[in-house]
Amino acid sequence: MNRDTKKYFVHAAWILGLTILSGCAGKSREPAKRTFPMVTVPTVYTDPAARAEYLAMHYWDLFNFADTAGVGSAAGVTEQALANYLSILPYTSYRVICRGLTHVMEEAEAHEAMYAFISTLMERYLFDLNSPLRNEEFFIPVLEQMVASKTLNEPRKVRPGQLLSQLQKNRPSTQAANIRYALASNARSSLYDLKTDFILVLFHNLDCGSCREVANQIENSQAVTEMQKRKRLTVLSIYPGQDVDAWKKYLPEMPSSWINGYDCDGEIYEKELYVLRTLPTLYLTDRNHQVLMKDVPFNYVEYFMNNILNPPIQSNK
């Protein structure tokens, strides 16, 4: 994830919450109730980004990974602590994020039960499709640590290895795999033939409520419409299935201003060119077909487009 893309995912208002996270253990009416031992951010760190970086690396300093209660009676406390920790990470650099997540996994690795528990939570929060904290880029350093682990035996490394291989495809800042498609006219083309500044790829299914909803959002977006008028954006909808007759019947429901194609060679699924865990799935690439956004909600794309159309005023300070 490059820094230019990451900034479109950040909401600065949350930064204010870092001052609360620096010491929010809170008071309990039940003295025996376990709480997560929060570190105190040194007062020298006044910049929100610096505070986020400190917490990324030191959040777990006071936590006892060997305490079995952390995966037993106090498992909820550990889980909430991890969720809070993951919420901090987007506000620092990806380099620090990788270091922080690797550090957590290494600390937990010395204690088998805790390592298994933390690994499960990482997958639940960073990889599960229904998780509001889902972030494949964050999950990659976790999987890399598991694959390199000296504690896990080879059979237990198989699944992390498979997931890592999937997530490394079409990552932001890498070249998108080419998509060869056919149109209703049977003419053929490909993603690499498109030369506008940006290409928004919508992978969709037929008779899919969520797909229709996202398609409507794109069609009704003023930012998308304006970028298309300026010939700076192409919207490419791709049906990755093989029921071509059904797809042709569905085509009248798709906007005519888009390029609407289907995977004529069946490569997307057969060769796993793109790992589509759910449909619809959105990708945004630049004119060189480098991935800018991968599997993101449309509002992220729209925010990006609005910033292209109306660049933020740069301060001279």
C-alpha positions as CSV (number, residue, x, y, z in Angstrom):
1,M,0.0,0.0,0.0
2,N,1.6,3.3,-1.1
3,R,1.3,6.4,0.9
4,D,-0.6,8.3,-1.8
5,T,-3.3,5.7,-1.9
6,K,-3.4,5.2,1.9
7,K,-4.4,8.8,2.6
8,Y,-7.8,8.2,1.0
9,F,-8.6,5.7,3.7
10,V,-7.7,7.9,6.7
11,H,-10.3,10.0,8.6
12,A,-8.3,12.6,10.6
13,A,-11.0,13.0,13.2
14,W,-10.1,9.6,14.7
15,I,-6.6,10.8,15.4
16,L,-7.9,12.7,18.4
17,G,-8.8,9.4,19.9
18,L,-5.1,8.5,20.2
19,T,-4.8,10.7,23.3
20,I,-7.5,8.6,24.9
21,L,-5.9,5.3,23.9
22,S,-2.7,6.3,25.7
23,G,-4.2,5.5,29.1
24,C,-7.8,4.2,28.9
25,A,-7.7,1.2,31.2
26,G,-10.6,2.8,33.0
27,K,-12.1,2.1,36.4
28,S,-14.1,-1.0,37.2
29,R,-16.7,-1.6,39.8
30,E,-15.3,-5.1,40.1
31,P,-11.7,-4.8,41.3
32,A,-11.0,-8.4,40.3
33,K,-12.0,-7.9,36.7
34,R,-9.1,-8.1,34.3
35,T,-8.3,-5.1,32.1
36,F,-5.7,-4.7,29.4
37,P,-2.5,-3.0,30.7
38,M,-2.3,0.1,28.5
39,V,1.1,1.7,28.0
40,T,1.4,5.5,28.5
41,V,2.6,7.4,25.4
42,P,5.5,9.6,26.5
43,T,4.6,13.3,26.5
44,V,7.4,14.0,24.0
45,Y,5.2,12.4,21.3
46,T,2.8,15.2,20.5
47,D,2.3,14.7,16.8
48,P,-0.6,12.3,16.2
49,A,1.4,10.3,13.6
50,A,4.3,9.9,16.1
51,R,1.8,8.8,18.8
52,A,0.4,6.2,16.4
53,E,3.8,4.9,15.6
54,Y,4.8,4.6,19.2
55,L,1.6,2.6,20.0
56,A,2.1,0.4,16.9
57,M,5.4,-0.7,18.4
58,H,4.8,-0.5,22.2
59,Y,1.1,-1.2,22.6
60,W,1.8,-4.8,23.9
61,D,4.7,-3.9,26.2
62,L,2.9,-4.6,29.4
63,F,0.8,-7.5,28.2
64,N,1.8,-11.0,29.6
65,F,1.6,-13.3,26.6
66,A,2.3,-16.3,28.9
67,D,-0.8,-15.7,31.0
68,T,-3.2,-18.4,30.0
69,A,-6.2,-16.3,31.2
70,G,-5.6,-14.2,28.1
71,V,-7.0,-17.1,26.0
72,G,-9.4,-18.3,28.7
73,S,-11.5,-16.3,31.1
74,A,-10.0,-13.0,29.9
75,A,-10.1,-13.9,26.2
76,G,-12.6,-11.1,25.6
77,V,-10.2,-8.5,27.1
78,T,-7.4,-9.8,24.8
79,E,-9.7,-9.7,21.8
80,Q,-10.8,-6.2,22.4
81,A,-7.2,-5.1,23.0
82,L,-6.3,-6.5,19.6
83,A,-9.3,-4.8,17.9
84,N,-8.2,-1.5,19.4
85,Y,-4.6,-2.1,18.3
86,L,-5.6,-2.8,14.7
87,S,-7.7,0.4,14.7
88,I,-4.5,2.4,15.4
89,L,-2.4,1.0,12.6
90,P,-3.9,2.8,9.6
91,Y,-2.5,6.1,11.1
92,T,1.1,5.2,10.6
93,S,3.4,4.0,7.8
94,Y,3.1,0.6,6.3
95,R,6.7,-0.1,7.3
96,V,5.8,0.5,10.9
97,I,2.6,-1.6,10.5
98,C,4.6,-4.6,9.3
99,R,7.1,-4.2,12.1
100,G,4.4,-3.9,14.7
101,L,2.3,-6.9,13.5
102,T,5.4,-9.1,13.2
103,H,6.5,-8.1,16.7
104,V,3.1,-9.1,18.1
105,M,3.2,-12.5,16.4
106,E,6.8,-13.1,17.5
107,E,5.9,-12.3,21.1
108,A,2.9,-14.6,21.1
109,E,4.9,-17.4,19.3
110,A,6.7,-18.5,22.5
111,H,3.3,-19.6,24.0
112,E,1.4,-22.0,21.8
113,A,-2.1,-21.3,23.1
114,M,-1.6,-17.6,22.8
115,Y,-0.1,-17.9,19.4
116,A,-3.0,-19.9,18.1
117,F,-5.5,-17.5,19.7
118,I,-3.8,-14.4,18.3
119,S,-3.5,-16.0,14.9
120,T,-7.2,-16.8,14.8
121,L,-8.1,-13.3,15.8
122,M,-5.8,-11.8,13.2
123,E,-7.6,-13.8,10.5
124,R,-11.0,-12.9,11.9
125,Y,-10.4,-9.2,12.0
126,L,-8.1,-8.7,9.0
127,F,-9.4,-11.3,6.5
128,D,-13.0,-12.1,7.3
129,L,-15.3,-10.5,4.7
130,N,-17.7,-9.2,7.3
131,S,-15.0,-7.6,9.5
132,P,-15.1,-3.8,9.5
133,L,-11.3,-3.9,10.1
134,R,-10.7,-6.2,7.1
135,N,-7.4,-5.3,5.5
136,E,-5.4,-7.8,3.4
137,E,-2.3,-5.7,3.3
138,F,-2.2,-5.8,7.1
139,F,-2.8,-9.6,7.1
140,I,0.2,-10.2,4.8
141,P,2.9,-9.6,7.4
142,V,1.0,-11.8,9.8
143,L,1.0,-14.7,7.3
144,E,4.6,-14.1,6.4
145,Q,5.5,-14.5,10.1
146,M,3.5,-17.7,10.3
147,V,5.1,-19.2,7.2
148,A,8.5,-18.4,8.5
149,S,7.7,-19.6,12.1
150,K,10.0,-22.0,13.8
151,T,7.2,-23.1,16.0
152,L,4.6,-24.2,13.5
153,N,5.2,-27.5,11.8
154,E,4.9,-27.8,8.0
155,P,1.3,-29.1,7.9
156,R,0.2,-26.1,10.0
157,K,2.0,-23.7,7.5
158,V,0.0,-25.0,4.5
159,R,-3.0,-22.7,5.0
160,P,-1.1,-19.6,5.8
161,G,1.1,-20.2,2.8
162,Q,-2.0,-20.6,0.5
163,L,-3.6,-17.5,1.9
164,L,-0.3,-15.5,1.5
165,S,-0.1,-16.7,-2.2
166,Q,-3.6,-15.4,-2.8
167,L,-3.1,-12.0,-1.1
168,Q,0.1,-11.3,-3.0
169,K,-1.8,-11.2,-6.3
170,N,-2.7,-7.8,-7.7
171,R,-1.6,-5.9,-4.6
172,P,-1.7,-2.1,-4.5
173,S,1.4,-0.6,-6.2
174,T,1.9,-3.7,-8.3
175,Q,1.0,-4.4,-12.0
176,A,-2.6,-5.7,-12.3
177,A,-2.9,-9.0,-14.1
178,N,-4.3,-8.5,-17.6
179,I,-7.9,-9.2,-18.2
180,R,-8.9,-10.5,-21.6
181,Y,-12.6,-10.1,-22.3
182,A,-15.1,-10.3,-25.0
183,L,-18.0,-7.9,-25.8
184,A,-21.5,-8.8,-26.8
185,S,-20.4,-8.2,-30.4
186,N,-17.8,-11.0,-29.9
187,A,-15.0,-8.5,-30.3
188,R,-12.1,-9.1,-28.0
189,S,-10.0,-6.7,-26.0
190,S,-8.1,-6.5,-22.7
191,L,-7.5,-4.3,-19.7
192,Y,-4.0,-3.4,-21.1
193,D,-5.7,-1.9,-24.2
194,L,-7.4,0.7,-22.1
195,K,-5.4,4.0,-21.9
196,T,-7.3,6.4,-19.8
197,D,-5.7,7.9,-16.6
198,F,-7.8,5.6,-14.5
199,I,-9.7,2.3,-15.0
200,L,-12.3,1.2,-12.6
201,V,-12.9,-2.6,-12.8
202,L,-16.1,-4.0,-11.5
203,F,-16.3,-7.8,-11.2
204,H,-19.9,-8.7,-10.9
205,N,-22.3,-11.6,-11.0
206,L,-25.8,-11.9,-12.7
207,D,-28.9,-11.4,-10.7
208,C,-26.9,-10.2,-7.7
209,G,-28.5,-7.6,-5.4
210,S,-25.2,-6.3,-4.0
211,C,-23.8,-6.1,-7.6
212,R,-26.8,-4.1,-8.7
213,E,-26.4,-1.7,-5.8
214,V,-22.8,-1.0,-6.4
215,A,-23.4,-0.6,-10.1
216,N,-26.1,2.0,-9.3
217,Q,-23.7,3.8,-7.0
218,I,-21.1,4.0,-9.8
219,E,-23.6,5.0,-12.4
220,N,-25.1,7.8,-10.3
221,S,-21.8,9.1,-9.0
222,Q,-21.2,12.7,-10.2
223,A,-17.5,12.3,-9.7
224,V,-17.4,9.2,-12.0
225,T,-19.6,10.9,-14.6
226,E,-17.4,13.9,-14.7
227,M,-14.2,11.9,-14.9
228,Q,-15.8,9.9,-17.8
229,K,-16.8,13.2,-19.6
230,R,-13.2,14.3,-19.3
231,K,-12.1,11.0,-20.8
232,R,-9.9,10.4,-17.7
233,L,-11.8,7.3,-16.4
234,T,-13.0,4.1,-18.0
235,V,-15.4,1.8,-16.2
236,L,-14.9,-1.8,-17.1
237,S,-17.5,-4.3,-15.9
238,I,-16.4,-7.9,-16.1
239,Y,-18.6,-11.0,-15.7
240,P,-16.2,-13.8,-14.6
241,G,-18.7,-16.6,-15.2
242,Q,-19.4,-18.7,-18.3
243,D,-23.1,-18.4,-18.8
244,V,-22.7,-16.1,-21.8
245,D,-26.4,-16.3,-22.9
246,A,-27.6,-15.2,-19.5
247,W,-25.0,-12.4,-19.5
248,K,-26.2,-11.1,-22.8
249,K,-29.8,-11.0,-21.5
250,Y,-28.5,-9.1,-18.5
251,L,-26.5,-6.5,-20.5
252,P,-29.4,-4.0,-21.0
253,E,-29.3,-3.3,-17.3
254,M,-25.7,-2.2,-17.5
255,P,-24.8,1.4,-18.3
256,S,-24.0,1.9,-22.0
257,S,-21.2,4.3,-21.1
258,W,-19.2,1.4,-19.6
259,I,-17.3,-1.3,-21.3
260,N,-19.2,-4.5,-20.5
261,G,-17.3,-7.7,-21.1
262,Y,-17.1,-11.3,-19.9
263,D,-14.1,-13.6,-19.2
264,C,-14.1,-15.2,-22.6
265,D,-11.1,-17.5,-21.8
266,G,-12.2,-18.5,-18.3
267,E,-8.9,-17.4,-17.0
268,I,-10.0,-15.4,-13.9
269,Y,-11.2,-18.4,-12.0
270,E,-9.3,-21.1,-13.8
271,K,-5.9,-19.5,-13.5
272,E,-6.8,-17.4,-10.4
273,L,-5.7,-14.2,-12.1
274,Y,-7.9,-12.5,-9.5
275,V,-9.0,-14.1,-6.3
276,L,-12.6,-12.9,-6.1
277,R,-13.7,-13.9,-2.6
278,T,-17.1,-12.1,-3.1
279,L,-18.9,-10.3,-5.8
280,P,-19.0,-7.4,-6.5
281,T,-15.3,-6.6,-6.3
282,L,-13.8,-3.3,-7.3
283,Y,-10.3,-2.5,-8.5
284,L,-8.9,0.8,-9.5
285,T,-5.8,1.1,-11.7
286,D,-3.9,3.9,-13.3
287,R,-3.1,4.3,-17.0
288,N,-0.1,2.0,-16.6
289,H,-2.4,-0.6,-15.0
290,Q,-0.8,-0.4,-11.7
291,V,-3.2,-1.2,-8.9
292,L,-4.3,1.8,-6.9
293,M,-7.1,0.2,-4.9
294,K,-8.0,-3.4,-4.4
295,D,-11.3,-4.9,-3.3
296,V,-12.5,-1.6,-1.8
297,P,-16.0,-0.1,-1.1
298,F,-17.1,2.3,-3.8
299,N,-17.1,5.3,-1.5
300,Y,-13.3,5.0,-1.3
301,V,-13.1,5.2,-5.1
302,E,-15.5,8.1,-5.2
303,Y,-13.5,10.0,-2.5
304,F,-10.4,9.5,-4.6
305,M,-12.1,10.8,-7.7
306,N,-13.4,13.8,-6.0
307,N,-9.9,14.7,-4.8
308,I,-8.7,14.4,-8.4
309,L,-11.4,16.7,-9.6
310,N,-11.0,19.1,-6.7
311,P,-7.5,18.8,-5.3
312,P,-7.1,19.8,-1.6
313,I,-5.5,23.3,-1.1
314,Q,-1.9,22.8,-0.2
315,S,-0.7,24.8,2.8
316,N,2.4,26.8,2.5
317,K,3.4,26.1,6.1
